[in-house]
C-alpha cells in the first residue's frame, strides 16, 4: 500500500474486505497487523519495502501463491483509482522476485497487461535501484493513514 508514498483509505478498506470475505491473511487481527506494519514503515521507511522484497524472494513461492500475491498487489494498486508508475514499477520488482512466467501472469492476474510485465529495465539490480532511488516514504499517521509532515 505504501509503495507510492501514500496509503489511501480505499487500499486499507480493500485489505480489510479481502480478509473479511476470504480470510486471505489467516487468523491474524487485521487492524492490529495494519497498525503494526504502519509503525514499522514509519520506523524503517524504504528499508521496510526492501525487507518485504527480500522476504518475497527468500520465500520461493509456488505458482499459485505467486499469482495470489500479484493479484492482491494489483487490486491494491487499483483500489484508489490512481495508478502511478511507481506502483507498476514496484509490481515489476515483486514479479522479478518470483519464479513465474509473464504469460501465466497475463493469463491469471486480472487487470495486468503487457506494460505491467514488460521489463523496461532488464537488469534486476538496476530495476531495484531505480525504484528505490525514486521513492521516498513519508511518516504516516496511524489514525488517519495519511502522510504527516513530522511525527515529533
Secondary structure by P-SEA (a helix, b strand, c coil): ccccccccaaaaaaaaaaaaacccccccaaaaaaaaaaaaaaaccaaaaaaaaaaaaaacccaaaaaaaaaaaaaaaaccccccaaaaaaaaaaaaaccccaaaaaaccccccccccccccccaaaaaaaaaaccccccccccccccccccc
